[in-house]
Amino acid sequence: MNAKGIFILIFLALSVTGIAQTRPQLVERCGTTKYETFQQQLNPDRERNQQFENWMLEKLTTKRFQNQRTEGTQSVYTIPVVVHVI
Protein backbone atom coordinates (compact mmCIF):
# COMPACT_ATOMS: atom_id res chain seq x y z
CA MET A 1 0.00 0.00 0.00
CA ASN A 2 1.18 3.44 -0.69
CA ALA A 3 1.02 6.39 1.70
CA LYS A 4 -2.25 7.65 0.21
CA GLY A 5 -3.98 4.29 0.83
CA ILE A 6 -2.72 4.12 4.41
CA PHE A 7 -3.89 7.68 5.03
CA ILE A 8 -7.39 6.89 3.70
CA LEU A 9 -7.55 3.71 5.79
CA ILE A 10 -6.55 5.55 8.98
CA PHE A 11 -8.98 8.39 8.21
CA LEU A 12 -11.88 5.97 7.71
CA ALA A 13 -11.02 4.03 10.87
CA LEU A 14 -10.89 7.22 12.96
CA SER A 15 -14.10 8.61 11.50
CA VAL A 16 -16.01 5.37 12.13
CA THR A 17 -14.79 5.14 15.72
CA GLY A 18 -15.55 8.82 16.21
CA ILE A 19 -19.13 8.35 15.06
CA ALA A 20 -19.50 5.26 17.24
CA GLN A 21 -18.51 7.25 20.33
CA THR A 22 -21.27 9.83 20.07
CA ARG A 23 -24.13 9.24 22.46
CA PRO A 24 -27.53 8.81 20.91
CA GLN A 25 -30.30 11.19 21.81
CA LEU A 26 -32.46 9.87 24.62
CA VAL A 27 -35.70 8.67 23.12
CA GLU A 28 -38.82 8.77 25.23
CA ARG A 29 -40.39 5.41 24.52
CA CYS A 30 -43.61 5.77 26.50
CA GLY A 31 -45.45 8.99 27.17
CA THR A 32 -48.29 7.53 29.23
CA THR A 33 -47.32 9.16 32.52
CA LYS A 34 -46.77 12.54 30.92
CA TYR A 35 -50.05 12.28 29.01
CA GLU A 36 -51.97 11.26 32.14
CA THR A 37 -50.60 14.31 33.97
CA PHE A 38 -51.59 16.52 31.03
CA GLN A 39 -55.13 15.07 30.97
CA GLN A 40 -55.46 15.51 34.74
CA GLN A 41 -54.50 19.19 34.39
CA LEU A 42 -57.12 19.69 31.66
CA ASN A 43 -59.87 18.03 33.66
CA PRO A 44 -59.25 17.94 37.44
CA ASP A 45 -62.48 15.98 38.04
CA ARG A 46 -61.15 13.15 35.90
CA GLU A 47 -60.87 9.81 37.62
CA ARG A 48 -57.45 9.15 39.06
CA ASN A 49 -55.51 6.01 38.25
CA GLN A 50 -55.89 4.57 41.74
CA GLN A 51 -59.65 5.14 41.66
CA PHE A 52 -59.81 3.25 38.38
CA GLU A 53 -57.71 0.40 39.79
CA ASN A 54 -60.03 0.12 42.80
CA TRP A 55 -63.09 0.10 40.54
CA MET A 56 -61.54 -2.57 38.31
CA LEU A 57 -60.58 -4.71 41.31
CA GLU A 58 -64.18 -4.57 42.53
CA LYS A 59 -65.47 -5.65 39.11
CA LEU A 60 -62.95 -8.51 38.88
CA THR A 61 -63.80 -9.74 42.36
CA THR A 62 -67.51 -9.72 41.52
CA LYS A 63 -66.87 -11.59 38.26
CA ARG A 64 -64.71 -14.22 39.99
CA PHE A 65 -67.39 -14.76 42.61
CA GLN A 66 -70.02 -15.25 39.90
CA ASN A 67 -67.76 -17.73 38.08
CA GLN A 68 -67.22 -19.73 41.27
CA ARG A 69 -70.98 -19.98 41.83
CA THR A 70 -71.64 -21.25 38.31
CA GLU A 71 -68.64 -23.59 38.20
CA GLY A 72 -70.72 -26.59 39.28
CA THR A 73 -73.29 -26.20 36.52
CA GLN A 74 -72.66 -27.76 33.17
CA SER A 75 -73.42 -25.75 30.10
CA VAL A 76 -74.38 -27.23 26.76
CA TYR A 77 -72.95 -25.44 23.76
CA THR A 78 -74.54 -25.95 20.36
CA ILE A 79 -72.05 -25.53 17.55
CA PRO A 80 -73.66 -25.32 14.12
CA VAL A 81 -71.90 -27.45 11.52
CA VAL A 82 -72.49 -27.17 7.79
CA VAL A 83 -71.59 -30.12 5.56
CA HIS A 84 -71.57 -29.78 1.79
CA VAL A 85 -72.05 -32.94 -0.27
CA ILE A 86 -71.16 -32.67 -3.92
C-alpha positions as a Python dict, from the first residue, in 0.01 Angstrom:
ca = {
    (1, 'M'): (0, 0, 0),
    (2, 'N'): (118, 344, -69),
    (3, 'A'): (102, 639, 170),
    (4, 'K'): (-225, 765, 21),
    (5, 'G'): (-398, 429, 83),
    (6, 'I'): (-272, 412, 441),
    (7, 'F'): (-389, 768, 503),
    (8, 'I'): (-739, 689, 370),
    (9, 'L'): (-755, 371, 579),
    (10, 'I'): (-655, 555, 898),
    (11, 'F'): (-898, 839, 821),
    (12, 'L'): (-1188, 597, 771),
    (13, 'A'): (-1102, 403, 1087),
    (14, 'L'): (-1089, 722, 1296),
    (15, 'S'): (-1410, 861, 1150),
    (16, 'V'): (-1601, 537, 1213),
    (17, 'T'): (-1479, 514, 1572),
    (18, 'G'): (-1555, 882, 1621),
    (19, 'I'): (-1913, 835, 1506),
    (20, 'A'): (-1950, 526, 1724),
    (21, 'Q'): (-1851, 725, 2033),
    (22, 'T'): (-2127, 983, 2007),
    (23, 'R'): (-2413, 924, 2246),
    (24, 'P'): (-2753, 881, 2091),
    (25, 'Q'): (-3030, 1119, 2181),
    (26, 'L'): (-3246, 987, 2462),
    (27, 'V'): (-3570, 867, 2312),
    (28, 'E'): (-3882, 877, 2523),
    (29, 'R'): (-4039, 541, 2452),
    (30, 'C'): (-4361, 577, 2650),
    (31, 'G'): (-4545, 899, 2717),
    (32, 'T'): (-4829, 753, 2923),
    (33, 'T'): (-4732, 916, 3252),
    (34, 'K'): (-4677, 1254, 3092),
    (35, 'Y'): (-5005, 1228, 2901),
    (36, 'E'): (-5197, 1126, 3214),
    (37, 'T'): (-5060, 1431, 3397),
    (38, 'F'): (-5159, 1652, 3103),
    (39, 'Q'): (-5513, 1507, 3097),
    (40, 'Q'): (-5546, 1551, 3474),
    (41, 'Q'): (-5450, 1919, 3439),
    (42, 'L'): (-5712, 1969, 3166),
    (43, 'N'): (-5987, 1803, 3366),
    (44, 'P'): (-5925, 1794, 3744),
    (45, 'D'): (-6248, 1598, 3804),
    (46, 'R'): (-6115, 1315, 3590),
    (47, 'E'): (-6087, 981, 3762),
    (48, 'R'): (-5745, 915, 3906),
    (49, 'N'): (-5551, 601, 3825),
    (50, 'Q'): (-5589, 457, 4174),
    (51, 'Q'): (-5965, 514, 4166),
    (52, 'F'): (-5981, 325, 3838),
    (53, 'E'): (-5771, 40, 3979),
    (54, 'N'): (-6003, 12, 4280),
    (55, 'W'): (-6309, 10, 4054),
    (56, 'M'): (-6154, -257, 3831),
    (57, 'L'): (-6058, -471, 4131),
    (58, 'E'): (-6418, -457, 4253),
    (59, 'K'): (-6547, -565, 3911),
    (60, 'L'): (-6295, -851, 3888),
    (61, 'T'): (-6380, -974, 4236),
    (62, 'T'): (-6751, -972, 4152),
    (63, 'K'): (-6687, -1159, 3826),
    (64, 'R'): (-6471, -1422, 3999),
    (65, 'F'): (-6739, -1476, 4261),
    (66, 'Q'): (-7002, -1525, 3990),
    (67, 'N'): (-6776, -1773, 3808),
    (68, 'Q'): (-6722, -1973, 4127),
    (69, 'R'): (-7098, -1998, 4183),
    (70, 'T'): (-7164, -2125, 3831),
    (71, 'E'): (-6864, -2359, 3820),
    (72, 'G'): (-7072, -2659, 3928),
    (73, 'T'): (-7329, -2620, 3652),
    (74, 'Q'): (-7266, -2776, 3317),
    (75, 'S'): (-7342, -2575, 3010),
    (76, 'V'): (-7438, -2723, 2676),
    (77, 'Y'): (-7295, -2544, 2376),
    (78, 'T'): (-7454, -2595, 2036),
    (79, 'I'): (-7205, -2553, 1755),
    (80, 'P'): (-7366, -2532, 1412),
    (81, 'V'): (-7190, -2745, 1152),
    (82, 'V'): (-7249, -2717, 779),
    (83, 'V'): (-7159, -3012, 556),
    (84, 'H'): (-7157, -2978, 179),
    (85, 'V'): (-7205, -3294, -27),
    (86, 'I'): (-7116, -3267, -392),
}
